[in-house]
Amino acid sequence: MHAFDVLGDPVRRRILELLARGELAAGEISAIVEREFGISQPAVSQHLRVLRDSGFATVRPAGARRLYAVDPTPLREVAEWVDRYRRYWNESFDSLDAHLAEMQRKPAGVARADRTKQRRRSK
């Protein structure tokens, strides 16, 4: 399963959020996810299996309990993939910063008049 397929599910994202705080027993995860999403314990177990099989989580036995933890390796791979596209939103933020700086330099009345002119042109 592709990393974005794994992360695309809100239940699995929530489980990863829980595990980001530290190792948790399967029962603790199930109780929280069952309460928040209204799904059964077997459904939570399936989500844990997907996270484990895809490498996002590790599991270790501790007596009768199974303790889950985040494995950061696939998250690093996702971050590297996303970084290739970061420049696109950074450019937008740079443009927004420049626009906001320009608006702060103009007196309030001039800034309002500029916005009114822009609205008229866009219609």
Residue pairs with C-beta under 8 A, 6 or more apart in sequence:
1 50
1 53
1 54
3 54
3 56
3 74
3 77
3 78
3 81
4 78
6 12
6 50
6 51
6 54
6 56
6 74
7 13
7 16
7 56
7 78
9 47
9 50
10 37
11 33
11 37
11 39
11 43
11 44
11 47
12 47
12 50
12 51
12 56
14 32
14 33
14 36
14 37
15 29
15 33
15 44
15 47
15 48
15 51
15 57
15 68
16 51
16 56
16 57
16 70
18 24
18 29
18 32
18 33
19 29
19 57
19 68
19 69
19 70
20 70
22 69
23 67
23 68
23 69
24 67
24 68
24 69
25 62
25 65
25 66
25 67
25 68
26 45
26 48
26 59
26 65
26 66
26 67
26 68
27 65
29 44
29 48
29 68
30 41
30 44
30 45
33 39
33 44
33 47
34 40
34 41
34 44
48 57
48 59
48 68
51 57
51 68
52 58
52 59
52 68
54 74
55 71
55 73
55 74
56 70
56 71
56 74
56 75
57 68
57 69
57 70
57 71
58 68
58 69
58 70
58 71
59 66
59 67
59 68
59 69
60 66
60 67
60 69
61 67
103 111
106 114
